[in-house]
Amino acid sequence: MEEKYNIAVGQSGGPTTVINASLYGVIREAVLNEDKINKVYGMINGIEGFIDGKVIDIRKEVSMEEIELLKNTPAAYLGSCRYRLPDSMQDSVYSLIFKKFHELNIRYFIYIGGNDSMDTVHKLSLYAGMTNSPVRIIGVPKTIDNDLIHTDHSPGFGSAAKYVATTVRDIVLDANVYDTSSVTIIELMGRHAGWITAASVLARKYEGDNPVLIYLPEVEFDIKDFVERVRQEIYKRNNVIVCVSEGIKDKDGTFICEYSGNAGLDSFGHKMLTGCGKYLENVIKEELGVKVRSVELNVNQRCKAALASLTDINEAILAGSYGVKACLKGETGKMIAFERKENKDGYRIECNCVECSLVCNQEKTVPREWISEDGTDVRQEFIDYVLPLIQGESKSVMKDGMPVYCYRKC
């Protein structure tokens, strides 16, 4: 009889609406392969929690009924972390991690995360190769930012795009209730890549509808030009809606949010961006003297399960399932990627594996040719790209008018 091993799964980085759907896919596929896989261990708070010994036996502590609820549960069920492994393979943390793998008879490790998480997968697979460890390590992508390269898109983006488009459309309707001039600036997530903000274009009901201006970080932002364009739009309509990425920056590379103060740094050395919408609100108020407000959609962009895309949920499950299959086939140091296959029957994707070394520490931005020449709008190519990703609605279990989620017992 073939020896059975255990599998470990962790979640890392900022959550998405469907990161738990990928976890569901991992668990379900492991259960289907119970002739090869014994226990399914969950890392509490990612690799950082694993180092501290925070591990649960998922199938022992969570019923299959609860596991089913993961498909529509937002946030990260296992908890997350923002922990960067040392660059030096000689650091003692690596031997500690693999010692724990050995003690728990873990042969397979699935890490669900974004760019920095793929860096973790890459480093652990390098150490495994250096020490001849049999542990196979696979990354399952997640990010609302859609900035992972070598994949058509990432689980989490479709739901974020659906939420943004829906919410911006609601704000547009709300702004039109009064017959007075006003400007609404909506700040959306996106550090260097404007995929989320670009999705606001779907809020338009007809050509020329709000939001009339969309600014992405891929194009340099000019304050004076911005004020003039808003001024021109106010002459055409009473209410002007503008969508901006949190990461818009000027020609010198300075983030607009830094104009009102210095942005702090997170544990990976990334600037923590927020406040460009508020800054621009004050600029318009001072320069144009009209009623203006700024709206920051903030964390709802990554956790609004009620507006999740069913396509996104199903693809997240597929990615988690494929990750387990890849491990069992002997793959390691790879990330699960999507390849778009569109034909007369419509949109579909296929999964494949790409080297994490080619993915980590890089960012995929919105193609310049998908952005208008003046940098204030997005083109039809983006709309054609994103529309298939937002199709279908979440089918959450409801009780007493509220969604039923899978909660981890502390």
C-alpha positions as CSV (number, residue, x, y, z in Angstrom):
1,M,0.0,0.0,0.0
2,E,1.3,3.5,-0.9
3,E,2.3,5.5,2.1
4,K,-0.1,8.4,3.0
5,Y,1.2,11.8,3.9
6,N,-0.3,15.0,5.2
7,I,-1.0,18.3,3.4
8,A,-0.7,21.8,4.9
9,V,-2.5,24.9,3.7
10,G,-2.0,28.5,4.6
11,Q,-3.4,31.9,3.6
12,S,-1.3,35.1,3.4
13,G,-1.5,38.8,2.5
14,G,-4.7,40.8,2.2
15,P,-7.8,38.7,2.0
16,T,-10.1,38.6,-1.0
17,T,-13.8,37.8,-1.2
18,V,-12.9,34.3,-2.6
19,I,-9.7,33.3,-0.8
20,N,-11.7,30.9,1.2
21,A,-13.2,29.4,-1.9
22,S,-9.6,28.4,-2.9
23,L,-9.2,26.9,0.6
24,Y,-12.4,24.9,0.0
25,G,-10.9,23.7,-3.3
26,V,-7.8,22.5,-1.5
27,I,-9.7,20.7,1.3
28,R,-12.2,19.1,-1.1
29,E,-9.4,17.8,-3.5
30,A,-7.5,16.4,-0.5
31,V,-10.6,14.6,0.7
32,L,-11.1,13.1,-2.8
33,N,-7.5,11.8,-2.6
34,E,-7.7,10.3,0.8
35,D,-5.9,7.2,-0.5
36,K,-2.8,9.5,-0.8
37,I,-3.5,12.2,1.8
38,N,-4.2,11.6,5.4
39,K,-4.6,14.8,7.4
40,V,-5.3,18.4,6.2
41,Y,-3.4,20.8,8.4
42,G,-4.4,24.5,8.4
43,M,-1.7,27.1,9.2
44,I,-3.2,29.7,11.5
45,N,-1.9,33.2,10.4
46,G,0.1,31.8,7.5
47,I,3.8,30.7,7.6
48,E,4.4,33.1,10.5
49,G,1.8,31.3,12.6
50,F,3.2,27.9,11.5
51,I,6.7,28.9,12.8
52,D,5.0,29.6,16.1
53,G,3.3,26.2,16.1
54,K,-0.2,27.4,15.3
55,V,-1.7,24.6,13.3
56,I,-5.1,22.9,13.3
57,D,-6.3,19.6,11.9
58,I,-9.1,21.0,9.7
59,R,-11.1,17.8,9.1
60,K,-11.1,17.1,12.8
61,E,-12.1,20.6,13.9
62,V,-14.4,21.6,11.0
63,S,-17.5,19.7,9.8
64,M,-18.1,19.1,6.1
65,E,-21.2,21.2,6.4
66,E,-19.0,24.1,7.7
67,I,-16.5,23.5,5.0
68,E,-19.2,23.9,2.4
69,L,-19.8,27.4,3.8
70,L,-16.2,28.4,3.0
71,K,-17.2,28.9,-0.7
72,N,-19.1,32.1,0.3
73,T,-17.3,33.2,3.4
74,P,-15.2,36.4,3.1
75,A,-11.9,37.2,4.7
76,A,-9.3,34.5,5.5
77,Y,-10.7,31.6,7.5
78,L,-7.3,30.5,8.7
79,G,-6.1,34.1,9.3
80,S,-3.3,35.8,7.4
81,C,0.1,37.4,7.9
82,R,2.6,39.7,6.1
83,Y,5.8,37.9,6.9
84,R,8.8,38.0,4.6
85,L,11.2,35.0,4.8
86,P,14.9,35.9,4.9
87,D,16.9,36.0,1.7
88,S,19.6,33.9,3.1
89,M,18.9,30.2,2.9
90,Q,21.3,29.8,5.9
91,D,18.8,31.5,8.3
92,S,17.6,29.1,11.0
93,V,14.0,29.8,10.2
94,Y,14.2,27.5,7.2
95,S,15.5,24.5,9.1
96,L,12.8,25.2,11.7
97,I,10.0,25.2,9.1
98,F,11.1,22.0,7.5
99,K,11.6,20.3,10.9
100,K,8.0,21.0,11.6
101,F,7.0,19.7,8.2
102,H,8.8,16.5,9.1
103,E,7.3,16.2,12.6
104,L,3.8,16.5,11.2
105,N,4.5,14.2,8.2
106,I,3.7,17.0,5.8
107,R,4.7,16.2,2.3
108,Y,2.5,18.8,0.5
109,F,2.2,22.5,1.2
110,I,-0.3,24.8,-0.5
111,Y,0.1,28.6,0.1
112,I,-2.8,30.8,-1.0
113,G,-1.6,34.4,-1.5
114,G,-0.4,37.2,-3.7
115,N,3.0,38.4,-4.9
116,D,4.8,38.3,-1.6
117,S,3.3,34.9,-0.9
118,M,4.7,33.6,-4.1
119,D,8.1,34.8,-2.9
120,T,7.6,32.5,0.1
121,V,6.8,29.6,-2.1
122,H,9.9,30.2,-4.2
123,K,12.2,30.5,-1.2
124,L,10.8,27.4,0.5
125,S,11.1,25.4,-2.7
126,L,14.7,26.5,-3.1
127,Y,15.5,25.4,0.4
128,A,13.8,22.1,-0.2
129,G,15.9,21.5,-3.3
130,M,19.1,22.4,-1.4
131,T,18.4,20.0,1.4
132,N,16.8,17.2,-0.8
133,S,13.6,17.6,1.1
134,P,10.6,15.7,-0.5
135,V,8.1,18.4,0.5
136,R,6.3,19.8,-2.5
137,I,5.3,23.4,-2.4
138,I,2.6,25.1,-4.6
139,G,1.3,28.6,-4.7
140,V,-2.4,29.3,-5.3
141,P,-2.9,32.9,-6.5
142,K,-5.2,35.5,-4.9
143,T,-5.3,39.2,-5.2
144,I,-7.9,41.8,-5.9
145,D,-5.2,43.9,-7.5
146,N,-4.9,41.4,-10.4
147,D,-1.2,42.3,-10.6
148,L,0.3,38.8,-10.7
149,I,2.1,38.1,-14.0
150,H,2.0,34.9,-16.1
151,T,-1.7,34.4,-15.4
152,D,-4.7,35.9,-17.3
153,H,-6.1,37.1,-14.0
154,S,-6.2,36.2,-10.3
155,P,-9.0,34.8,-8.1
156,G,-10.4,37.7,-6.1
157,F,-10.2,40.3,-8.9
158,G,-13.5,39.4,-10.5
159,S,-15.5,39.9,-7.3
160,A,-13.6,43.2,-6.5
161,A,-14.4,44.4,-10.0
162,K,-18.1,43.5,-9.6
163,Y,-18.3,45.3,-6.3
164,V,-16.6,48.4,-7.6
165,A,-18.8,48.6,-10.7
166,T,-22.0,48.0,-8.7
167,T,-21.1,50.5,-5.9
168,V,-19.9,53.2,-8.2
169,R,-23.2,52.9,-10.2
170,D,-25.1,53.3,-6.9
171,I,-23.1,56.4,-6.0
172,V,-23.7,57.9,-9.5
173,L,-27.5,57.5,-9.0
174,D,-27.3,59.0,-5.5
175,A,-25.3,62.0,-6.7
176,N,-28.0,62.8,-9.3
177,V,-30.8,63.3,-6.8
178,Y,-30.2,67.1,-6.4
179,D,-30.3,69.7,-9.2
180,T,-27.1,71.4,-8.0
181,S,-23.5,71.2,-9.2
182,S,-21.3,68.7,-7.2
183,V,-18.2,66.6,-7.6
184,T,-17.7,63.1,-6.1
185,I,-14.2,61.6,-6.0
186,I,-14.1,57.9,-5.4
187,E,-10.8,56.5,-4.2
188,L,-10.2,52.8,-5.1
189,M,-7.4,50.3,-4.3
190,G,-4.5,49.9,-6.6
191,R,-0.9,50.7,-5.7
192,H,0.9,50.5,-9.1
193,A,-1.8,48.6,-11.1
194,G,-5.1,50.2,-11.8
195,W,-7.2,47.1,-12.6
196,I,-9.7,47.7,-9.8
197,T,-10.2,51.4,-10.6
198,A,-10.6,50.5,-14.3
199,A,-13.5,48.3,-13.4
200,S,-15.5,51.4,-12.5
201,V,-16.0,51.9,-16.2
202,L,-18.7,49.2,-16.0
203,A,-20.8,51.5,-13.9
204,R,-21.7,53.5,-17.0
205,K,-25.1,52.9,-18.5
206,Y,-24.4,54.8,-21.7
207,E,-21.5,56.6,-23.5
208,G,-20.6,59.8,-21.6
209,D,-22.2,58.6,-18.4
210,N,-20.5,58.9,-15.0
211,P,-17.8,58.3,-13.9
212,V,-16.6,60.7,-16.6
213,L,-13.0,60.6,-15.5
214,I,-11.0,57.5,-14.5
215,Y,-7.4,57.8,-13.3
216,L,-5.0,54.9,-13.0
217,P,-1.5,54.8,-11.6
218,E,-0.1,53.6,-15.0
219,V,-0.3,57.2,-16.3
220,E,1.3,60.2,-14.5
221,F,-1.2,62.5,-12.8
222,D,-1.2,66.2,-13.2
223,I,-3.1,68.3,-10.6
224,K,-3.6,71.3,-12.8
225,D,-4.9,69.3,-15.7
226,F,-7.2,67.4,-13.3
227,V,-8.8,70.6,-12.0
228,E,-9.3,71.9,-15.6
229,R,-10.9,68.7,-16.7
230,V,-13.3,68.7,-13.8
231,R,-14.1,72.3,-14.5
232,Q,-15.0,71.5,-18.1
233,E,-17.2,68.5,-17.0
234,I,-19.2,70.7,-14.6
235,Y,-20.2,72.9,-17.5
236,K,-21.6,69.9,-19.3
237,R,-23.5,68.3,-16.3
238,N,-24.5,69.1,-12.8
239,N,-22.8,66.1,-11.1
240,V,-19.4,64.9,-11.9
241,I,-18.1,61.5,-10.7
242,V,-14.3,60.8,-10.8
243,C,-12.6,57.5,-9.9
244,V,-9.0,57.5,-8.9
245,S,-6.5,54.7,-7.8
246,E,-5.0,55.2,-4.4
247,G,-1.6,54.9,-6.1
248,I,-1.8,57.7,-8.7
249,K,1.4,59.7,-8.8
250,D,2.9,62.7,-10.5
251,K,5.6,62.9,-13.2
252,D,8.3,62.6,-10.5
253,G,6.8,59.4,-9.1
254,T,5.5,61.0,-5.9
255,F,2.2,59.6,-4.8
256,I,-0.6,62.2,-4.7
257,C,-1.5,61.0,-1.2
258,E,1.9,62.1,-0.1
259,Y,1.1,65.7,-0.9
260,S,-0.7,65.9,2.4
261,G,1.9,64.0,4.5
262,N,4.3,61.1,4.4
263,A,3.0,57.6,3.8
264,G,4.1,54.9,6.3
265,L,5.7,51.6,5.4
266,D,4.4,48.1,5.9
267,S,6.6,45.1,6.8
268,F,7.5,44.5,3.2
269,G,8.7,48.1,2.7
270,H,5.6,49.1,0.7
271,K,4.2,52.6,1.2
272,M,0.8,52.5,2.9
273,L,-1.4,54.5,0.5
274,T,-4.5,56.3,1.5
275,G,-5.9,59.8,1.3
276,C,-5.4,60.9,-2.3
277,G,-9.2,61.2,-2.7
278,K,-9.4,63.5,0.3
279,Y,-6.5,65.6,-0.9
280,L,-8.2,66.0,-4.3
281,E,-11.5,66.9,-2.6
282,N,-9.8,69.8,-0.9
283,V,-8.1,70.9,-4.2
284,I,-11.4,71.0,-6.1
285,K,-13.2,72.8,-3.2
286,E,-10.5,75.5,-3.2
287,E,-10.0,75.9,-6.9
288,L,-13.6,75.5,-8.2
289,G,-15.7,76.4,-5.1
290,V,-18.3,73.7,-5.8
291,K,-19.8,71.1,-3.5
292,V,-17.4,68.2,-3.4
293,R,-17.0,65.0,-1.4
294,S,-14.6,62.1,-1.5
295,V,-15.5,58.4,-0.9
296,E,-13.0,55.7,-0.1
297,L,-14.5,52.2,-0.6
298,N,-11.6,50.7,1.5
299,V,-11.8,47.1,2.7
300,N,-15.2,46.4,1.2
301,Q,-13.5,46.0,-2.1
302,R,-12.0,42.7,-0.8
303,C,-14.7,41.3,1.5
304,K,-18.2,42.1,0.0
305,A,-19.3,38.5,-0.2
306,A,-22.9,39.4,-1.1
307,L,-21.7,40.9,-4.4
308,A,-19.2,38.2,-5.2
309,S,-18.9,36.9,-8.7
310,L,-20.0,33.3,-9.1
311,T,-17.4,33.0,-11.9
312,D,-14.7,34.2,-9.5
313,I,-15.9,31.7,-6.8
314,N,-15.8,28.8,-9.1
315,E,-12.4,29.7,-10.5
316,A,-11.0,30.1,-7.0
317,I,-12.2,26.6,-6.1
318,L,-10.6,25.3,-9.3
319,A,-7.3,26.9,-8.5
320,G,-7.2,25.4,-5.0
321,S,-8.1,22.0,-6.4
322,Y,-5.6,22.1,-9.2
323,G,-2.9,23.1,-6.6
324,V,-3.4,19.8,-4.8
325,K,-3.4,17.8,-8.1
326,A,-0.1,19.5,-9.0
327,C,1.5,18.5,-5.7
328,L,0.4,14.9,-6.1
329,K,1.9,14.9,-9.6
330,G,5.3,16.0,-8.2
331,E,5.2,19.7,-9.1
332,T,6.9,22.1,-6.7
333,G,7.9,25.8,-6.6
334,K,5.1,26.6,-9.0
335,M,2.1,28.9,-9.0
336,I,-1.3,27.9,-10.5
337,A,-2.1,30.1,-13.4
338,F,-5.1,30.8,-15.6
339,E,-5.0,30.7,-19.4
340,R,-8.0,32.2,-21.2
341,K,-9.6,30.1,-23.9
342,E,-12.3,32.1,-25.7
343,N,-14.1,30.6,-28.7
344,K,-17.5,30.5,-30.3
345,D,-18.9,28.9,-27.1
346,G,-17.7,31.8,-25.0
347,Y,-15.2,32.4,-22.2
348,R,-13.4,29.6,-20.3
349,I,-10.1,29.1,-18.6
350,E,-7.6,26.3,-18.2
351,C,-5.1,25.9,-15.4
352,N,-1.4,25.4,-15.7
353,C,1.7,25.8,-13.6
354,V,4.3,28.5,-13.8
355,E,7.6,28.9,-11.9
356,C,7.2,31.1,-8.9
357,S,10.6,32.5,-9.5
358,L,9.1,34.2,-12.6
359,V,6.1,35.6,-10.7
360,C,7.3,36.9,-7.4
361,N,8.4,40.5,-6.9
362,Q,6.9,41.6,-10.2
363,E,3.7,43.4,-11.0
364,K,1.3,43.2,-14.0
365,T,-0.1,46.6,-14.9
366,V,-3.0,47.6,-17.1
367,P,-1.7,47.7,-20.7
368,R,-1.1,51.3,-21.8
369,E,-3.1,50.6,-25.0
370,W,-6.1,49.8,-22.9
371,I,-6.0,53.3,-21.4
372,S,-7.1,56.4,-23.3
373,E,-4.4,58.6,-24.9
374,D,-5.0,61.4,-22.4
375,G,-5.0,59.0,-19.4
376,T,-8.4,59.8,-18.1
377,D,-10.4,56.8,-19.3
378,V,-10.1,53.1,-20.2
379,R,-10.8,51.6,-23.6
380,Q,-13.1,48.8,-24.9
381,E,-10.3,46.2,-24.7
382,F,-10.4,46.4,-20.9
383,I,-14.2,46.1,-20.9
384,D,-14.0,43.0,-23.1
385,Y,-11.4,41.5,-20.7
386,V,-13.2,42.1,-17.4
387,L,-16.9,41.4,-18.3
388,P,-16.6,37.6,-18.3
389,L,-15.0,37.7,-14.8
390,I,-18.0,39.4,-13.0
391,Q,-20.7,37.0,-14.3
392,G,-23.0,35.2,-11.9
393,E,-24.1,35.9,-8.4
394,S,-23.1,34.5,-5.0
395,K,-25.3,31.8,-3.6
396,S,-24.8,32.4,0.1
397,V,-26.7,30.3,2.7
398,M,-29.1,32.7,4.5
399,K,-30.7,32.6,7.9
400,D,-32.9,35.2,9.5
401,G,-32.1,37.6,6.7
402,M,-28.3,37.3,7.2
403,P,-25.6,35.3,5.4
404,V,-24.3,32.2,7.2
405,Y,-20.5,32.1,7.2
406,C,-17.9,29.6,8.4
407,Y,-16.3,30.9,11.6
408,R,-13.1,29.5,13.0
409,K,-13.3,28.7,16.7
410,C,-10.5,30.6,18.5
